[in-house]
Each structure stands twice: as C-alpha cells, then as structure tokens.
C-alpha cells in the first residue's frame, strides 16, 4: 500500500489506497482480454497475439463449431483472478484444479495413445472412428500480450486517479 494526501473538499487527511483492490482490477482486465481473444479464436505466444491452430474436421463435426477452445465455455469462464493469492504487488490469474489440466493440455498439446486396447474409439457424426492415436496440438491460449499489459496499466492509472469514485477502498492512515 502507499500513502499520500488527497486534495478533495470531502477528504482532507492522509490516506492509503488499498492496492490489493487495484491489482484485482488489473487482473480482471487481463481475464477479460483472455476471454475476448478466445472468442475470436486467438491466443498468446511469446507476448504476441496469434491465431490459434484450426480444429481438425473430426473436432469441427463433433462440436459443431470451428472456433478452437470454445465449446461449452467452461474452461474459458473458469479462468479467473485468484483473490486468495493477490497481494498489493501482484495479481494471480489461474484455472481452478478441475479445469487446469485441460487448459495445460491445450496450452502445450498432447498425444493420446490407447492404454488398454489397440485403438482409441472416437465419436464422429453419430458413428465412431478407430484410431491408433489422437494428437491435440499446442494452442497457446494463456499468456500476456502487449495489449494486456497496456490495458492493465491504463486501468491501474485510472483507478489511482479516480480512487474513491471507482470503488477502491481508501483508508485513513493511522
């Protein structure tokens, strides 16, 4: 937290902004950008926004859409600011445990082989395909783009400048 003297007719005493609130708001800005990108079929690799690899014909037919990583919306909507880990110096965004494995698979990619059979049975348009392996390619969807950083900094500046009007807690220094 940091303290300063606010020059306002309503508040004329030393105060401190609760910067944890500001970091949560910065994290929410990044989470929102993530969701908007995914809906456009985009991700982030090495700080640059990229178009995600297209879906296979099998996947398109099974899910009825050609937008990568957006199916039920569960993984996308579960990406959140983990307020239990936010401090006045950092915001933490992550997936809850039940979605983290799926998010990691899509981030890094994986090849799946049958464990107890010779082939995998994969649904395809009301029928099944029998495959020796299935490869889910890397689709880097989690990361920070230059726009994410700029938007978060802009939001932080706005929150600091408008402070009390934006719902940031301002506490009297003791």
N, C-alpha and C positions, 0 to 999 in steps of 0.2 A: 504494500500500500504506500501511497505517497500523500503528503500533506501540502496544503497551500491555503492562501487566504482568498476566499471568494469575494468578489466585489459585486454585491447584489443588495438591493434595498431590503430583501427578505432575509438574507443570510449574511451576517457580518461578524463571523467568527472563524477561527482556523478550522479547517475540515480535512477529511481524508476521503478520497473516493475508494470504494471497495472494489479494488481492481480485479478480484476474482469474478465479479459480475461482468466486467469488461471482457475478460478472457473467455467467459462462457459465450458472450455475444459474438466475439470473433470466431470462436469455434462453430457457432450456429451458422455464421456466414459461409464458412468453408463447407459445412454439411449441406447447406442449400445449393451451393455451386456443384457439389458432387452429384446431387440428385438431378439437377438440371442437365448436367453433362450426360449422365446415364440415359436419360430420356431421349437424348439426341444421338445415342449410340457412340458416345465419346468417352475416353478415359485420359489418364495422365501417365506419361513415361518420361523420366528424367526431367521433370518440370515443364514439359511441353504437352499441350492438349493434342491428342491423337484420335483418329477414328479407330474404333475397335474392330478387330478381325470379324469378318462376316460369319454368320452362322452356316452350318452345313445344311444341305437340303433336308436331311433327316430331321434335324432340330427345328428348322422352319416349319416343316409339315406338322410335327408333333405339338409345337406350341402355338402355331397359328400366327406367328409374328416374325419379322426379320430383324428386330431390334435386339442386339446382344445384351444379356444380363438383366433384361426386364421381362419378367414373366408374371409372377404373382405380385411382385413389388415388395415382397417380404424382406429380401436381403437389402434392397435399396433403402427402404424405410427404417431398417434396424440400425443403419449407420447413424451414430449419434455422438453428442458430446457427453463424455463420461464425467458427470459433475463430481463424482466422488474422487476423481484424480486431478481436477482442475485446481491450480494454485493461482496466486496473484502474478505469477511469471509464466505460466504455460496453460494451454488448453489441450485436452486429450480427447481425440475422436477415435472411436473404435466400434467394432461389432460385438454384440453380446455373444457369449460362448456358443449358443445354438446356431448362429449364422457365421461365426468366424472361420470355421473350416471351409464352408462353401465359398466364402469370399477369398480365402487364400488359394483354393483350387483355381478359381477364375483368374486371380492375380498372377499366379505362377504357371498355371497349366498342369496337366497330369495325364498320364496314360493308364487306363484301367484294363487289367487282364482278368480272365476268369480265375476264380480261386478254387472252386470245387467242380469244375466242368471244363470241357474243351472249348466251349464258346460262350459268349455273352448273348442273352436274348434281349433285344432292344425293340421297343414298340415302334411301329411305323405305319401310320394311317390305318389303324384297325387290324393290322397284321403284325408279324414280328420279323426282324432281321436277325440272323445268327452271325455274330462277328467274333473274330479272334482277339480283337482289342478295340477299345474306344479311346480316342485322344481328344481331350478338351484342351484347345490351345490357350496359351497365355493371352489374357485380355486385361492388361494393367489398368484397372479402374480406380485404384486408390493411390493418391499422391497429391502433391501440392503444385498447382500451376502458378505461373507468374500472376495471373488474374486472381487466383485465390489469395495470394499474399497481398496484392494491391487492394483487393476488396476488404480483407480483414483489417489492414492498416487504415483504410479510409473509414471503416466502421469504428475502429478504436478512436481515431481523431474526432469523429462526430460525437461519440459517447462522452469523451473527455470534455469537449467544448460545450455540449449541451447538458451534460451531467444530470442534474435533478429532473429535468424535463423529459428525459428518456427512461426514467425508471431505475437509474443507477442509485444504489443506496449511498447517501453521503452522511458520514457520521462526524459528530463533533470530536475534535481531538481533545484528549484529556490531559 
